[in-house]
Amino acid sequence: MRFVLKDLAEGEEIAVEQRYDPVELELVYDDFHYDGDLRFVGKACKGEKVLTVTGELTSAIEQTCCRCLERARRTWREPVHLVYETAGKKEIDSTQEVREIMIFAHPQRFVCAETCKSLCPMCGQNLNRGTCSCQPPAQESPFGGLKGIA
């Protein structure tokens, strides 16, 4: 979003809507895909010494579940609250800050559902879709050596 400060009246709140192309913002990930543009809807208000921009970024996304490796679609939302000093400036461009918000909001891990059963560690069967006939590996207790003592 680009704001020309001389065009904004002090104390007046204006509605703001902006679309961003994730590819142009270099927001391309292997496990996280934006399905279309990012959309910002909010408001801007120029004060005596600051410009305040608040609103929400939204996008349809597709992500890979870290448990079952299936792709899941959902709507992604991120609140935005930016404050800029206006002294000595003619224009303010918030595109870089929007990009940074999106980078920091990128989840470290994504789970398609809290009830996701994951994959079988033996055969790779998606346990959300069905069961497998694998036997869980026998786990030796780290205290097994103590059985003979007593």
C-alpha positions, 0 to 999 in steps of 0.5 A: 500500500502506498500512501501520499501524505498530502492527500490524507486529511489529519484525523480522517479515517479512510477505508483501504483495500489492497491486493498483493501477488505472493510471487511478486512479494517472494512468498513462495514455499514448498509446503505452503501455497497461496491460492490467489492474491493476498487481500488487505482490508482495513483503514488508515488514519493520519495523525499529527505525527503518525500514520496508523494502518490497521486491518486484516490480510486474508488468503486461501491457502493450501498446506502440507500436513506435517503428520500425514503429508496430505494437502489441506485447504483453508482460509488464512487470516492475519491481523495487521497494525502498522504505525509510521512516523510522517515527519519529513515524508511525502509518501509511505509504502507499506509493502515491505512490512506486509511481506515481513508480516507474511514471513513471520506468520508462516507456520513452523508446523501445520496439522490438517486436524488435531485428530490426524493419525499420521502415517504408519512408520513401517509401511507409510499407510495414511492412518486417516484413510485406513488401517494397516497390518503392521505390528508395532516394533517391539520396544526395549525398555531402557531399564531392561538391563535392571531386570536381573538385578534384585 
